[in-house]
Amino acid sequence: MHSVEEIEPILQKTTVIESYTVHDEETGKPKVIQKETKVWFWTSDSFVWSLATLVLLFMTFTALEYILIRLNLPSINPEDRDDIKFPRNLQDLRRLNDILSVYMDQHFANVYITFFITYVYLQSFSIPGSMWLSILSGALFNFWIALITVSLCSAIGASIAYIISGSLGSVAIMKLVGHRLDQWNRQLVQHKQHMFNYMIVLRISPLPPNWTVNLGSPHFGVPLTSFFWGTFVGVAPPSFIHVQAGAALDRLSSSDKLELLTPTNVACLMAVALVALLPVFIRRRLAVA
């Protein structure tokens, strides 16, 4: 057995000093920046320990998700059980909507809570499928309830990923995908004075991927408040399109296809992004003047 003295240096609650390289616009040369990060939980400099913690967290959240769904959902007919799963295509989505719609009148709270915790779970671990749930919300719920729910679930789930990346999984994440995060960091440093606006634009834009934003933000000095509210507001425009498509799901025939990225929708997303960047342009103009 290990003694206390042997274990303490491995697991310690401490301040982590992170170093990363940015481009200095004044000198035109690379510049090394060191940042002290206060970790919130027990952490370790060991890659193996950090990776094992990530795996354990994922398994724990998955088990909790399964238990909560089993406890919360009303009794499902045996012939419908195989269709209670994450939708991966339009056919799965239609079938799941048909089943859950039957239970909505008498079990609205159960269906809503199940939807909420499932969406947060997917966002917390960057599991594909949240777009289909966003569309499903438009079919199941009132339009504005669906839109606010999707935005809130996205913000909560992304914040959980932020916290995990900045604490227990810090070493493993930086070891595995740190090189990809560094590429995004160069852009981030240029927008540090208006982080909220920039976060909105990031959520509207397909690049960088959302998982990159979620995992990299705590390591590059993005405040959790700006991250949460920027995500909440930023995911609303694309979620509006998804929820709107879900509201029309019952009217689509089996041969119809969901057209999400129409020219009109793309133009609207670009307009929202420009509005979010407008205060940034104004501040820069005033600073130059």
N, C-alpha and C positions, 0 to 999 in steps of 0.2 A: 504493500500500500504506500501511496505517496504521503509525505508529511505535509503539514500546512505550509511550511517554508518553501517546499517544492512547487506547490500549486499556486501560491499567490503571485509570482512573477508572470504566470501564464494568463491568468484571468485577473484583470485589474480595471477599475473604473478610473479613467484618466483623460488627459487632453491629448488628442492626436494632432501631430503637425504634418500637414500635407503639402507637398511641393508640386507645382506644375509650371509649365513654360508657356508664356504668351508672347505675342508680337508687340514690341514697343513702337508705337507710331512715331514718337519723337526721334528716336535714334535709328529706327529701322532694323534693330537687332533683336534677337530673342532675349527675353527677360524671365528670370526664375522668380516665382512668387511663392512664399511660404505662408500658410494659413493655419491658425490654431482652431481645431474643431472640438467642442465639448461634446463628448458622446453621452447618450442618455441612458444606456444600459451597459451591462457587462460586455466588454469587447476583448479582442485579442489580436496580437500581431501575427498569429498563426493562420496561414491560408487554409489548412485542413480544418481547423476549428471553426473558422468563419463559414466555410463551405458546408460543413456538417450542420451548422446552425441554420443556414438557409434551407437545407433539405428538411430538417426537423420542423421548421416553421411552416413550410409548404405542406408537409404531411399533416401537421396539426390543424391548419386552416382548412384543409380539404376534409378532414374527419369532422370538424365542426360544421362545415357547410353541409355535409351529408346528413349529419344528425339533425340539424335545424330544419332541413327540408323534410325529412321523414316525420319529425314531430309537428311541423307547422302545416304542411299540406293536408287537406281533407282526404278522406279515403278515396282512392282512385280505383275505378273499375279495372279488373285484371286485364281486360283486352286493351286498355289504354296505357298501361304502365311502360311498355316498350317505347312509347312516343314521348314520355316525360324525360327529355334530355336537352342538352344545349343545341339549339338549332344551328345547322351548318349550311343550309340552303333554303330556298323558298318553299320547297315541299315540307321540310321539317317545321318551318315556321308556321305554315298554314295548319298543319296537324296539331301543333302545340297550342295555337290560338283557338282552334275548335274545342279542344279538351278543356282548357282553362276558362274559356268563356262560359261554359256550362256551370262552373262553380262560382262565378263572379257575384251573382245575386245574393247567395247565402253565405259566401265565404270570401268577401272582398278583402278583408284585413289579412287573412291567411295568404291569399294569392299575392297581395301587395308586398307583404313582408318577405315572402319567399323570393319574389322578383328583386327586391332591394338588396338582400344579403347575397344573392347570386351575382348581381351586377358588381357589387363592391368586391367580391371574391375574385372575379375575372380581372378587374382593374388592378387589384393589389399585386397580382403576380403576372400581369401582362399576358393573360391567356386570351387567344383569339376567340371572338364570338360576341363581344359587347355590341357590335353594330347590329347584329340580328336581334339582340335583346332591346336595343333602342327602337327598332322597327316594331317589335312585339308590343312595347309599351304603348305605342300609338294605336294599336289595334285593341288593347285591353282597357286602357284608362282614358279619362278625359284628357284632351290635348294638352292643357296647361299643367295638369298634374303630371302627365307623362314627361313633359319637357323639363320641369323643375326637378323631378325625381332622377332623370338621367343625368342632368348636370350635377346634382348633389352627389349621386353615387360615384360619378367619375372623379369628382374632387376628393371625396373621402378615400376611395380606393387608391388614387394616385398619391395621396398624402401618406397612406400606409406604406406604399412602396418607397416613398421618400424617406420615411423614418427607418425602415428596415435597411435601406441602402446606406444611410448615414450612421448606422449604429452597428447592429449585430453582423450584417453582411458586408460591411465596408471593405474589408481586406479582400474577400473573395471577388466581389464585384469589380473592384479596381484592377485586380489581377486578370480577370477574364475579359473584361470589355473596356478597360481603361483607355486603350489606344483609340477606340471609337468615341469615347467621351471627350478626349482631348481635342478632337477635331471640332466638336461643337463648342467647346470652351472658348475658342478664339472669337466666335461670334458673341458669346455671352458677355465677355468682358467689355465689349464695345457698347453694350446696352445696360450696364449695371446701374445707371442713374434712373432708368425708367423700366424697371424689371416687370412691373405689373402689366404695362402695355405690351412689352415684348412677349410675356408669357401668353397673353391672349392670342397674339399672332402665331405663336408656336403651335397652339392648340388648333387653330384653324388650318394651318399649313400641314401638308402631308409629310414634310421634312423639317427637322429630323423626326424619326419615329417617336411615338409617345413614350415607349419604354426607355429611350435614350434620355428624354427630358426628365422622366420620373427618377431614374437611377443617378443621373449626373448632377441634378440640381443641388442636393445637399453637399456635394463635394466642391462646388464652385461658388458657394456663398449666396445662393438664392434663399431669401428668407421664407420660412414656411407659410407665413400669412400671404405674401405675394404669390407664392406657388399655389396655395389653395384657392384664393379668390380669382387669380388669373386663369386657373383651370376651370373653375365654376363658370365664369363668364365666357371663356374662350371656346369651350365645347358646346355652348348653346347654339351657335349658328349651324354647325353640321348636324347637331342633334335635332334641330328644328326640321331639317330636311328628312332625317330618318323617321321622326315621329309622324310627320306629315304623310310619308309613304305608308307607314303602318295604319294610319287612319283610313287609308284607301284600300287596305288589304282585302277586305271583304268584297270589294267591288271588282277586283281583278279576276279574270278568268284563269283557268289552269294553263292556258297557252301564253298569257301575258307575262311580261318581265318587269321587274322593278328597275326603273330608270332613276338613279339617284343623282348622278353627275351630269345633269342636263346643262346646256349653255346658260340658261337662266339661273340655275342654282350656283354654278361656278362664278358667274358674274356677281351674285349676291354675296358669296363668301369673300370674294376679292374686295368688294365695297366695304364690308365690315372690317376686314383687315386694314384697309386704308384709313378708315375712321379711327381705329385703335392706334394707328401710327401717327395720326394728325397731331396730337399733343406733343409727340416727340419732335416732329419737324418744327413746330412752333417754338419749343424750348431751345432748340439748336439755333434757330434764327435769332431769337432774342439774345442768346449767349454771344453770337457773332457780332450783333449790333452793339 
